[in-house]
Amino acid sequence: MCCLATADPVGAIERLAKHYSEETYSARPTTREITEKAEAMLYAALGPTGAKEIVRNKNILTTIVAARSLGIGSSPNKGLQAAALVAAAFANILSRRELSLFFERTLFSSLGDRSPWSDASDLRTASVQLTEENVMQAIMATGSIPYVLEGVRNIPGASQGLYWDGGMTDYHFDMDFHAGDGLVLYPHFSSAVIPGWFDKRLPWRRVHEQNFDRVVLVTPSPEFVQSLPFGKIPDRQDFQALEERERIAYWREVLRASERLAEDFARLVEDGHGLDRIRPFSERVR
C-alpha cells in the first residue's frame, strides 16, 4: 500500500516483488540477517524519494499500524519479550480487550490525530503524525513479526518503546472502516478475516460483520489457489521447505499467474464480468 502512494507505484511494487521473490538467506539466518535484508528490500522498493512521496501524497492518505509493547514486553531482554508474548496470547483467549495490557495500537497516519481511527475504543490506541523521518521505520515495524525480525525501537514522533507487526492487534482488522456512504476496497489473499494475530487458532473469534457492511472483499478463488504449484499461496515457510532454486521458480510462476487476477479485476471494473460471483460477506469461507 505504501508502494501505491509513491510517484511510481507500478515500478515500486514490481521492485518489491522482484526483491522479495528472489531473496536468499544463509542456511540458518538470524533475526539480524533477516531484518537487514528486509530493510534493504524496503529501500530498494521505495527508492531514495519514496518516504517523501508517501508523506506528501494528497490523494492517497496512508495509515500504518504498528503495535507498541508495554511493560516487560518492551525490555531488551529476549526472555522477557517472549514471556510477555505468551502472557498476551493467554489473555487474548479471554478477551481481545486484554491485549491493551500488553500492546498499544499505534496509527502512523498522514492525518495524524485527525485519522478516523484515532478515537478507536476497542483497544488502547495512539495516533502519530506520519513524517519523512518515521515512515520507513513505521513500515519496518508493521512487518516485524516476533522471532522472525527484530522489533523497531523508539520511532521518531512516537512514544518510546519497542514496536512490532501491527497484526499483533489488528491481523485482518475488525473495526469500523469509516466509509461513510462509500465502499471500502479490501484486496486480500483469503476470504477468511481474522481479528488479531493471536486469534488465528481461536475458531470462535470472528470479526463483527457490521464492520464489513460497506467492504468489498476481493480474494483469489479456491480454484485459482489450487491451480498454483503446491496448491497454495507462497509463504515464508517456503524458505525452509524448498531448495532455493525451486522456491524462486515457484514464486516467479505465482507472480505470473497473479497477473491474471489483475486482468480479471480490470474486466469486472470495465464491463461487469464476474459480478455473478459476488457473495454476501456472511457466506465467505472462514
C-alpha positions as protocol buffer text, in pm:
chain_id: "A"
residue {
  index: 1
  type: MET
  ca { x: 0 y: 0 z: 0 }
}
residue {
  index: 2
  type: CYS
  ca { x: 294 y: 232 z: 59 }
}
residue {
  index: 3
  type: CYS
  ca { x: 416 y: 148 z: -291 }
}
residue {
  index: 4
  type: LEU
  ca { x: 78 y: 274 z: -414 }
}
residue {
  index: 5
  type: ALA
  ca { x: 141 y: 612 z: -254 }
}
residue {
  index: 6
  type: THR
  ca { x: 475 y: 670 z: -431 }
}
residue {
  index: 7
  type: ALA
  ca { x: 517 y: 864 z: -754 }
}
residue {
  index: 8
  type: ASP
  ca { x: 581 y: 538 z: -944 }
}
residue {
  index: 9
  type: PRO
  ca { x: 350 y: 281 z: -781 }
}
residue {
  index: 10
  type: VAL
  ca { x: 383 y: 17 z: -1054 }
}
residue {
  index: 11
  type: GLY
  ca { x: 762 y: 38 z: -1053 }
}
residue {
  index: 12
  type: ALA
  ca { x: 772 y: 25 z: -672 }
}
residue {
  index: 13
  type: ILE
  ca { x: 553 y: -285 z: -643 }
}
residue {
  index: 14
  type: GLU
  ca { x: 746 y: -457 z: -923 }
}
residue {
  index: 15
  type: ARG
  ca { x: 1075 y: -388 z: -744 }
}
residue {
  index: 16
  type: LEU
  ca { x: 927 y: -518 z: -418 }
}
residue {
  index: 17
  type: ALA
  ca { x: 802 y: -837 z: -585 }
}
residue {
  index: 18
  type: LYS
  ca { x: 1135 y: -899 z: -756 }
}
residue {
  index: 19
  type: HIS
  ca { x: 1347 y: -840 z: -447 }
}
residue {
  index: 20
  type: TYR
  ca { x: 1127 y: -1046 z: -215 }
}
residue {
  index: 21
  type: SER
  ca { x: 1074 y: -1338 z: -452 }
}
residue {
  index: 22
  type: GLU
  ca { x: 1447 y: -1361 z: -526 }
}
residue {
  index: 23
  type: GLU
  ca { x: 1568 y: -1304 z: -169 }
}
residue {
  index: 24
  type: THR
  ca { x: 1815 y: -1555 z: -28 }
}
residue {
  index: 25
  type: TYR
  ca { x: 1945 y: -1620 z: 322 }
}
residue {
  index: 26
  type: SER
  ca { x: 2220 y: -1817 z: 489 }
}
residue {
  index: 27
  type: ALA
  ca { x: 2149 y: -2175 z: 598 }
}
residue {
  index: 28
  type: ARG
  ca { x: 2043 y: -2062 z: 947 }
}
residue {
  index: 29
  type: PRO
  ca { x: 1962 y: -1691 z: 928 }
}
residue {
  index: 30
  type: THR
  ca { x: 1943 y: -1483 z: 1243 }
}
residue {
  index: 31
  type: THR
  ca { x: 1677 y: -1221 z: 1307 }
}
residue {
  index: 32
  type: ARG
  ca { x: 1950 y: -961 z: 1247 }
}
residue {
  index: 33
  type: GLU
  ca { x: 2023 y: -1100 z: 899 }
}
residue {
  index: 34
  type: ILE
  ca { x: 1654 y: -1114 z: 807 }
}
residue {
  index: 35
  type: THR
  ca { x: 1597 y: -763 z: 942 }
}
residue {
  index: 36
  type: GLU
  ca { x: 1890 y: -618 z: 749 }
}
residue {
  index: 37
  type: LYS
  ca { x: 1771 y: -777 z: 426 }
}
residue {
  index: 38
  type: ALA
  ca { x: 1416 y: -654 z: 486 }
}
residue {
  index: 39
  type: GLU
  ca { x: 1547 y: -300 z: 535 }
}
residue {
  index: 40
  type: ALA
  ca { x: 1749 y: -321 z: 214 }
}
residue {
  index: 41
  type: MET
  ca { x: 1445 y: -456 z: 29 }
}
residue {
  index: 42
  type: LEU
  ca { x: 1227 y: -174 z: 159 }
}
residue {
  index: 43
  type: TYR
  ca { x: 1469 y: 97 z: 47 }
}
residue {
  index: 44
  type: ALA
  ca { x: 1518 y: -72 z: -291 }
}
residue {
  index: 45
  type: ALA
  ca { x: 1143 y: -88 z: -349 }
}
residue {
  index: 46
  type: LEU
  ca { x: 1056 y: 268 z: -243 }
}
residue {
  index: 47
  type: GLY
  ca { x: 1371 y: 435 z: -370 }
}
residue {
  index: 48
  type: PRO
  ca { x: 1554 y: 740 z: -233 }
}
residue {
  index: 49
  type: THR
  ca { x: 1249 y: 968 z: -251 }
}
residue {
  index: 50
  type: GLY
  ca { x: 981 y: 718 z: -153 }
}
residue {
  index: 51
  type: ALA
  ca { x: 942 y: 841 z: 205 }
}
residue {
  index: 52
  type: LYS
  ca { x: 884 y: 1198 z: 88 }
}
residue {
  index: 53
  type: GLU
  ca { x: 637 y: 1087 z: -181 }
}
residue {
  index: 54
  type: ILE
  ca { x: 429 y: 880 z: 61 }
}
residue {
  index: 55
  type: VAL
  ca { x: 406 y: 1154 z: 323 }
}
residue {
  index: 56
  type: ARG
  ca { x: 332 y: 1434 z: 74 }
}
residue {
  index: 57
  type: ASN
  ca { x: 74 y: 1245 z: -134 }
}
residue {
  index: 58
  type: LYS
  ca { x: -252 y: 1439 z: -105 }
}
residue {
  index: 59
  type: ASN
  ca { x: -465 y: 1187 z: -295 }
}
residue {
  index: 60
  type: ILE
  ca { x: -362 y: 867 z: -116 }
}
residue {
  index: 61
  type: LEU
  ca { x: -353 y: 920 z: 260 }
}
residue {
  index: 62
  type: THR
  ca { x: -153 y: 648 z: 431 }
}
residue {
  index: 63
  type: THR
  ca { x: -206 y: 492 z: 774 }
}
residue {
  index: 64
  type: ILE
  ca { x: 43 y: 233 z: 902 }
}
residue {
  index: 65
  type: VAL
  ca { x: -49 y: 26 z: 1207 }
}
residue {
  index: 66
  type: ALA
  ca { x: 217 y: -98 z: 1448 }
}
residue {
  index: 67
  type: ALA
  ca { x: 189 y: -246 z: 1797 }
}
residue {
  index: 68
  type: ARG
  ca { x: 398 y: -93 z: 2078 }
}
residue {
  index: 69
  type: SER
  ca { x: 491 y: -337 z: 2352 }
}
residue {
  index: 70
  type: LEU
  ca { x: 404 y: -233 z: 2707 }
}
residue {
  index: 71
  type: GLY
  ca { x: 570 y: -332 z: 3031 }
}
residue {
  index: 72
  type: ILE
  ca { x: 825 y: -614 z: 3019 }
}
residue {
  index: 73
  type: GLY
  ca { x: 741 y: -671 z: 2652 }
}
residue {
  index: 74
  type: SER
  ca { x: 944 y: -360 z: 2568 }
}
residue {
  index: 75
  type: SER
  ca { x: 1251 y: -489 z: 2751 }
}
residue {
  index: 76
  type: PRO
  ca { x: 1570 y: -553 z: 2550 }
}
residue {
  index: 77
  type: ASN
  ca { x: 1579 y: -894 z: 2721 }
}
residue {
  index: 78
  type: LYS
  ca { x: 1455 y: -1157 z: 2473 }
}
residue {
  index: 79
  type: GLY
  ca { x: 1331 y: -1382 z: 2752 }
}
residue {
  index: 80
  type: LEU
  ca { x: 1108 y: -1110 z: 2895 }
}
residue {
  index: 81
  type: GLN
  ca { x: 979 y: -1028 z: 2547 }
}
residue {
  index: 82
  type: ALA
  ca { x: 887 y: -1394 z: 2496 }
}
residue {
  index: 83
  type: ALA
  ca { x: 718 y: -1411 z: 2837 }
}
residue {
  index: 84
  type: ALA
  ca { x: 507 y: -1106 z: 2750 }
}
residue {
  index: 85
  type: LEU
  ca { x: 400 y: -1260 z: 2419 }
}
residue {
  index: 86
  type: VAL
  ca { x: 295 y: -1583 z: 2589 }
}
residue {
  index: 87
  type: ALA
  ca { x: 101 y: -1389 z: 2853 }
}
residue {
  index: 88
  type: ALA
  ca { x: -67 y: -1180 z: 2582 }
}
residue {
  index: 89
  type: ALA
  ca { x: -171 y: -1495 z: 2394 }
}
residue {
  index: 90
  type: PHE
  ca { x: -337 y: -1642 z: 2704 }
}
residue {
  index: 91
  type: ALA
  ca { x: -503 y: -1314 z: 2798 }
}
residue {
  index: 92
  type: ASN
  ca { x: -639 y: -1280 z: 2444 }
}
residue {
  index: 93
  type: ILE
  ca { x: -822 y: -1611 z: 2485 }
}
residue {
  index: 94
  type: LEU
  ca { x: -1037 y: -1441 z: 2750 }
}
residue {
  index: 95
  type: SER
  ca { x: -1093 y: -1122 z: 2552 }
}
residue {
  index: 96
  type: ARG
  ca { x: -931 y: -918 z: 2277 }
}
residue {
  index: 97
  type: ARG
  ca { x: -959 y: -616 z: 2507 }
}
residue {
  index: 98
  type: GLU
  ca { x: -699 y: -776 z: 2731 }
}
residue {
  index: 99
  type: LEU
  ca { x: -440 y: -708 z: 2461 }
}
residue {
  index: 100
  type: SER
  ca { x: -436 y: -347 z: 2582 }
}
residue {
  index: 101
  type: LEU
  ca { x: -244 y: -471 z: 2886 }
}
residue {
  index: 102
  type: PHE
  ca { x: 41 y: -573 z: 2656 }
}
residue {
  index: 103
  type: PHE
  ca { x: 22 y: -359 z: 2341 }
}
residue {
  index: 104
  type: GLU
  ca { x: -75 y: -14 z: 2228 }
}
residue {
  index: 105
  type: ARG
  ca { x: -211 y: 2 z: 1875 }
}
residue {
  index: 106
  type: THR
  ca { x: -19 y: 288 z: 1712 }
}
residue {
  index: 107
  type: LEU
  ca { x: -151 y: 457 z: 1399 }
}
residue {
  index: 108
  type: PHE
  ca { x: 117 y: 633 z: 1195 }
}
residue {
  index: 109
  type: SER
  ca { x: -113 y: 840 z: 974 }
}
residue {
  index: 110
  type: SER
  ca { x: -88 y: 1115 z: 715 }
}
residue {
  index: 111
  type: LEU
  ca { x: -383 y: 1266 z: 904 }
}
residue {
  index: 112
  type: GLY
  ca { x: -221 y: 1239 z: 1247 }
}
residue {
  index: 113
  type: ASP
  ca { x: -480 y: 1291 z: 1521 }
}
residue {
  index: 114
  type: ARG
  ca { x: -742 y: 1356 z: 1252 }
}
residue {
  index: 115
  type: SER
  ca { x: -730 y: 993 z: 1145 }
}
residue {
  index: 116
  type: PRO
  ca { x: -1084 y: 847 z: 1159 }
}
residue {
  index: 117
  type: TRP
  ca { x: -947 y: 561 z: 1370 }
}
residue {
  index: 118
  type: SER
  ca { x: -775 y: 777 z: 1631 }
}
residue {
  index: 119
  type: ASP
  ca { x: -1076 y: 753 z: 1864 }
}
residue {
  index: 120
  type: ALA
  ca { x: -1096 y: 371 z: 1847 }
}
residue {
  index: 121
  type: SER
  ca { x: -1208 y: 235 z: 2185 }
}
residue {
  index: 122
  type: ASP
  ca { x: -1185 y: -140 z: 2132 }
}
residue {
  index: 123
  type: LEU
  ca { x: -813 y: -142 z: 2219 }
}
residue {
  index: 124
  type: ARG
  ca { x: -565 y: 106 z: 2362 }
}
residue {
  index: 125
  type: THR
  ca { x: -480 y: 330 z: 2064 }
}
residue {
  index: 126
  type: ALA
  ca { x: -235 y: 612 z: 1993 }
}
residue {
  index: 127
  type: SER
  ca { x: -205 y: 835 z: 1685 }
}
residue {
  index: 128
  type: VAL
  ca { x: 122 y: 963 z: 1542 }
}
residue {
  index: 129
  type: GLN
  ca { x: 179 y: 1202 z: 1252 }
}
residue {
  index: 130
  type: LEU
  ca { x: 340 y: 1019 z: 960 }
}
residue {
  index: 131
  type: THR
  ca { x: 654 y: 1208 z: 859 }
}
residue {
  index: 132
  type: GLU
  ca { x: 955 y: 1166 z: 633 }
}
residue {
  index: 133
  type: GLU
  ca { x: 1157 y: 1090 z: 946 }
}
residue {
  index: 134
  type: ASN
  ca { x: 942 y: 798 z: 1068 }
}
residue {
  index: 135
  type: VAL
  ca { x: 767 y: 646 z: 766 }
}
residue {
  index: 136
  type: MET
  ca { x: 1041 y: 393 z: 687 }
}
residue {
  index: 137
  type: GLN
  ca { x: 1067 y: 283 z: 1050 }
}
residue {
  index: 138
  type: ALA
  ca { x: 689 y: 258 z: 1075 }
}
residue {
  index: 139
  type: ILE
  ca { x: 681 y: 33 z: 766 }
}
residue {
  index: 140
  type: MET
  ca { x: 956 y: -185 z: 913 }
}
residue {
  index: 141
  type: ALA
  ca { x: 769 y: -204 z: 1243 }
}
residue {
  index: 142
  type: THR
  ca { x: 443 y: -316 z: 1087 }
}
residue {
  index: 143
  type: GLY
  ca { x: 627 y: -604 z: 920 }
}
residue {
  index: 144
  type: SER
  ca { x: 834 y: -706 z: 1222 }
}
residue {
  index: 145
  type: ILE
  ca { x: 698 y: -1047 z: 1312 }
}
residue {
  index: 146
  type: PRO
  ca { x: 831 y: -1160 z: 1653 }
}
residue {
  index: 147
  type: TYR
  ca { x: 1102 y: -1427 z: 1632 }
}
residue {
  index: 148
  type: VAL
  ca { x: 1143 y: -1358 z: 1258 }
}
residue {
  index: 149
  type: LEU
  ca { x: 1254 y: -994 z: 1252 }
}
residue {
  index: 150
  type: GLU
  ca { x: 1377 y: -758 z: 1520 }
}
residue {
  index: 151
  type: GLY
  ca { x: 1127 y: -507 z: 1653 }
}
residue {
  index: 152
  type: VAL
  ca { x: 1181 y: -136 z: 1588 }
}
residue {
  index: 153
  type: ARG
  ca { x: 1267 y: 71 z: 1893 }
}
residue {
  index: 154
  type: ASN
  ca { x: 1191 y: 439 z: 1960 }
}
residue {
  index: 155
  type: ILE
  ca { x: 1035 y: 557 z: 1635 }
}
residue {
  index: 156
  type: PRO
  ca { x: 1063 y: 938 z: 1588 }
}
residue {
  index: 157
  type: GLY
  ca { x: 748 y: 1124 z: 1689 }
}
residue {
  index: 158
  type: ALA
  ca { x: 602 y: 823 z: 1873 }
}
residue {
  index: 159
  type: SER
  ca { x: 617 y: 709 z: 2235 }
}
residue {
  index: 160
  type: GLN
  ca { x: 939 y: 542 z: 2340 }
}
residue {
  index: 161
  type: GLY
  ca { x: 934 y: 163 z: 2324 }
}
residue {
  index: 162
  type: LEU
  ca { x: 956 y: -146 z: 2107 }
}
residue {
  index: 163
  type: TYR
  ca { x: 726 y: -168 z: 1803 }
}
residue {
  index: 164
  type: TRP
  ca { x: 609 y: -487 z: 1634 }
}
residue {
  index: 165
  type: ASP
  ca { x: 391 y: -606 z: 1349 }
}
residue {
  index: 166
  type: GLY
  ca { x: 54 y: -430 z: 1357 }
}
residue {
  index: 167
  type: GLY
  ca { x: -103 y: -773 z: 1319 }
}
residue {
  index: 168
  type: MET
  ca { x: -44 y: -831 z: 1690 }
}
residue {
  index: 169
  type: THR
  ca { x: -350 y: -615 z: 1749 }
}
residue {
  index: 170
  type: ASP
  ca { x: -506 y: -600 z: 1402 }
}
residue {
  index: 171
  type: TYR
  ca { x: -426 y: -901 z: 1186 }
}
residue {
  index: 172
  type: HIS
  ca { x: -700 y: -850 z: 927 }
}
residue {
  index: 173
  type: PHE
  ca { x: -885 y: -569 z: 1108 }
}
residue {
  index: 174
  type: ASP
  ca { x: -1214 y: -573 z: 1294 }
}
residue {
  index: 175
  type: MET
  ca { x: -1310 y: -208 z: 1318 }
}
residue {
  index: 176
  type: ASP
  ca { x: -1534 y: 48 z: 1157 }
}
residue {
  index: 177
  type: PHE
  ca { x: -1372 y: 141 z: 824 }
}
residue {
  index: 178
  type: HIS
  ca { x: -1549 y: 481 z: 827 }
}
residue {
  index: 179
  type: ALA
  ca { x: -1659 y: 453 z: 466 }
}
residue {
  index: 180
  type: GLY
  ca { x: -1947 y: 699 z: 506 }
}
residue {
  index: 181
  type: ASP
  ca { x: -2171 y: 647 z: 204 }
}
residue {
  index: 182
  type: GLY
  ca { x: -1888 y: 494 z: 2 }
}
residue {
  index: 183
  type: LEU
  ca { x: -1734 y: 148 z: -23 }
}
residue {
  index: 184
  type: VAL
  ca { x: -1405 y: 9 z: 105 }
}
residue {
  index: 185
  type: LEU
  ca { x: -1197 y: -197 z: -139 }
}
residue {
  index: 186
  type: TYR
  ca { x: -1017 y: -469 z: 56 }
}
residue {
  index: 187
  type: PRO
  ca { x: -787 y: -686 z: -159 }
}
residue {
  index: 188
  type: HIS
  ca { x: -698 y: -991 z: 49 }
}
residue {
  index: 189
  type: PHE
  ca { x: -526 y: -1325 z: -4 }
}
residue {
  index: 190
  type: SER
  ca { x: -812 y: -1520 z: 155 }
}
residue {
  index: 191
  type: SER
  ca { x: -1180 y: -1482 z: 230 }
}
residue {
  index: 192
  type: ALA
  ca { x: -1105 y: -1564 z: 595 }
}
residue {
  index: 193
  type: VAL
  ca { x: -1085 y: -1246 z: 803 }
}
residue {
  index: 194
  type: ILE
  ca { x: -926 y: -1288 z: 1148 }
}
residue {
  index: 195
  type: PRO
  ca { x: -929 y: -1001 z: 1402 }
}
residue {
  index: 196
  type: GLY
  ca { x: -581 y: -1038 z: 1557 }
}
residue {
  index: 197
  type: TRP
  ca { x: -265 y: -1246 z: 1520 }
}
residue {
  index: 198
  type: PHE
  ca { x: -337 y: -1434 z: 1843 }
}
residue {
  index: 199
  type: ASP
  ca { x: -683 y: -1527 z: 1708 }
}
residue {
  index: 200
  type: LYS
  ca { x: -553 y: -1750 z: 1427 }
}
residue {
  index: 201
  type: ARG
  ca { x: -611 y: -2064 z: 1634 }
}
residue {
  index: 202
  type: LEU
  ca { x: -931 y: -1946 z: 1802 }
}
residue {
  index: 203
  type: PRO
  ca { x: -1211 y: -2056 z: 1566 }
}
residue {
  index: 204
  type: TRP
  ca { x: -1475 y: -1885 z: 1779 }
}
residue {
  index: 205
  type: ARG
  ca { x: -1309 y: -1543 z: 1747 }
}
residue {
  index: 206
  type: ARG
  ca { x: -1469 y: -1377 z: 1447 }
}
residue {
  index: 207
  type: VAL
  ca { x: -1497 y: -1024 z: 1317 }
}
residue {
  index: 208
  type: HIS
  ca { x: -1810 y: -818 z: 1376 }
}
residue {
  index: 209
  type: GLU
  ca { x: -1988 y: -836 z: 1043 }
}
residue {
  index: 210
  type: GLN
  ca { x: -2140 y: -490 z: 1081 }
}
residue {
  index: 211
  type: ASN
  ca { x: -1788 y: -352 z: 1041 }
}
residue {
  index: 212
  type: PHE
  ca { x: -1784 y: -501 z: 691 }
}
residue {
  index: 213
  type: ASP
  ca { x: -2125 y: -374 z: 573 }
}
residue {
  index: 214
  type: ARG
  ca { x: -1956 y: -146 z: 316 }
}
residue {
  index: 215
  type: VAL
  ca { x: -1649 y: -356 z: 248 }
}
residue {
  index: 216
  type: VAL
  ca { x: -1586 y: -519 z: -91 }
}
residue {
  index: 217
  type: LEU
  ca { x: -1350 y: -808 z: -15 }
}
residue {
  index: 218
  type: VAL
  ca { x: -1162 y: -916 z: -329 }
}
residue {
  index: 219
  type: THR
  ca { x: -983 y: -1251 z: -298 }
}
residue {
  index: 220
  type: PRO
  ca { x: -841 y: -1526 z: -520 }
}
residue {
  index: 221
  type: SER
  ca { x: -1088 y: -1809 z: -573 }
}
residue {
  index: 222
  type: PRO
  ca { x: -1016 y: -2151 z: -419 }
}
residue {
  index: 223
  type: GLU
  ca { x: -984 y: -2283 z: -776 }
}
residue {
  index: 224
  type: PHE
  ca { x: -712 y: -2028 z: -853 }
}
residue {
  index: 225
  type: VAL
  ca { x: -518 y: -2120 z: -539 }
}
residue {
  index: 226
  type: GLN
  ca { x: -545 y: -2491 z: -617 }
}
residue {
  index: 227
  type: SER
  ca { x: -406 y: -2425 z: -966 }
}
residue {
  index: 228
  type: LEU
  ca { x: -82 y: -2286 z: -823 }
}
residue {
  index: 229
  type: PRO
  ca { x: 224 y: -2504 z: -772 }
}
residue {
  index: 230
  type: PHE
  ca { x: 182 y: -2699 z: -446 }
}
residue {
  index: 231
  type: GLY
  ca { x: -182 y: -2586 z: -443 }
}
residue {
  index: 232
  type: LYS
  ca { x: -116 y: -2290 z: -215 }
}
residue {
  index: 233
  type: ILE
  ca { x: -15 y: -1926 z: -199 }
}
residue {
  index: 234
  type: PRO
  ca { x: 358 y: -1885 z: -127 }
}
residue {
  index: 235
  type: ASP
  ca { x: 453 y: -1809 z: 232 }
}
residue {
  index: 236
  type: ARG
  ca { x: 770 y: -1761 z: 433 }
}
residue {
  index: 237
  type: GLN
  ca { x: 777 y: -2130 z: 532 }
}
residue {
  index: 238
  type: ASP
  ca { x: 890 y: -2198 z: 175 }
}
residue {
  index: 239
  type: PHE
  ca { x: 1234 y: -2067 z: 270 }
}
residue {
  index: 240
  type: GLN
  ca { x: 1278 y: -2372 z: 493 }
}
residue {
  index: 241
  type: ALA
  ca { x: 1070 y: -2624 z: 298 }
}
residue {
  index: 242
  type: LEU
  ca { x: 1216 y: -2576 z: -51 }
}
residue {
  index: 243
  type: GLU
  ca { x: 1556 y: -2555 z: -211 }
}
residue {
  index: 244
  type: GLU
  ca { x: 1649 y: -2202 z: -314 }
}
residue {
  index: 245
  type: ARG
  ca { x: 1623 y: -2259 z: -690 }
}
residue {
  index: 246
  type: GLU
  ca { x: 1292 y: -2443 z: -656 }
}
residue {
  index: 247
  type: ARG
  ca { x: 1140 y: -2173 z: -434 }
}
residue {
  index: 248
  type: ILE
  ca { x: 1241 y: -1888 z: -665 }
}
residue {
  index: 249
  type: ALA
  ca { x: 1100 y: -2069 z: -970 }
}
residue {
  index: 250
  type: TYR
  ca { x: 777 y: -2141 z: -779 }
}
residue {
  index: 251
  type: TRP
  ca { x: 736 y: -1781 z: -666 }
}
residue {
  index: 252
  type: ARG
  ca { x: 807 y: -1645 z: -1014 }
}
residue {
  index: 253
  type: GLU
  ca { x: 538 y: -1872 z: -1157 }
}
residue {
  index: 254
  type: VAL
  ca { x: 289 y: -1748 z: -898 }
}
residue {
  index: 255
  type: LEU
  ca { x: 375 y: -1387 z: -982 }
}
residue {
  index: 256
  type: ARG
  ca { x: 299 y: -1458 z: -1348 }
}
residue {
  index: 257
  type: ALA
  ca { x: -25 y: -1633 z: -1255 }
}
residue {
  index: 258
  type: SER
  ca { x: -121 y: -1339 z: -1035 }
}
residue {
  index: 259
  type: GLU
  ca { x: -127 y: -1113 z: -1338 }
}
residue {
  index: 260
  type: ARG
  ca { x: -443 y: -1298 z: -1438 }
}
residue {
  index: 261
  type: LEU
  ca { x: -607 y: -1174 z: -1119 }
}
residue {
  index: 262
  type: ALA
  ca { x: -536 y: -815 z: -1222 }
}
residue {
  index: 263
  type: GLU
  ca { x: -677 y: -884 z: -1567 }
}
residue {
  index: 264
  type: ASP
  ca { x: -993 y: -1041 z: -1421 }
}
residue {
  index: 265
  type: PHE
  ca { x: -1044 y: -749 z: -1185 }
}
residue {
  index: 266
  type: ALA
  ca { x: -995 y: -500 z: -1469 }
}
residue {
  index: 267
  type: ARG
  ca { x: -1264 y: -681 z: -1671 }
}
residue {
  index: 268
  type: LEU
  ca { x: -1500 y: -671 z: -1373 }
}
residue {
  index: 269
  type: VAL
  ca { x: -1450 y: -296 z: -1336 }
}
residue {
  index: 270
  type: GLU
  ca { x: -1481 y: -227 z: -1709 }
}
residue {
  index: 271
  type: ASP
  ca { x: -1775 y: -446 z: -1811 }
}
residue {
  index: 272
  type: GLY
  ca { x: -1907 y: -622 z: -1500 }
}
residue {
  index: 273
  type: HIS
  ca { x: -1771 y: -962 z: -1600 }
}
residue {
  index: 274
  type: GLY
  ca { x: -1763 y: -1170 z: -1280 }
}
residue {
  index: 275
  type: LEU
  ca { x: -2031 y: -982 z: -1085 }
}
residue {
  index: 276
  type: ASP
  ca { x: -2227 y: -1307 z: -1066 }
}
residue {
  index: 277
  type: ARG
  ca { x: -1959 y: -1446 z: -832 }
}
residue {
  index: 278
  type: ILE
  ca { x: -2007 y: -1177 z: -570 }
}
residue {
  index: 279
  type: ARG
  ca { x: -2146 y: -1319 z: -246 }
}
residue {
  index: 280
  type: PRO
  ca { x: -2257 y: -1165 z: 82 }
}
residue {
  index: 281
  type: PHE
  ca { x: -1975 y: -1128 z: 335 }
}
residue {
  index: 282
  type: SER
  ca { x: -2151 y: -1375 z: 565 }
}
residue {
  index: 283
  type: GLU
  ca { x: -2109 y: -1651 z: 304 }
}
residue {
  index: 284
  type: ARG
  ca { x: -1733 y: -1626 z: 276 }
}
residue {
  index: 285
  type: VAL
  ca { x: -1515 y: -1925 z: 355 }
}
residue {
  index: 286
  type: ARG
  ca { x: -1380 y: -1896 z: 709 }
}
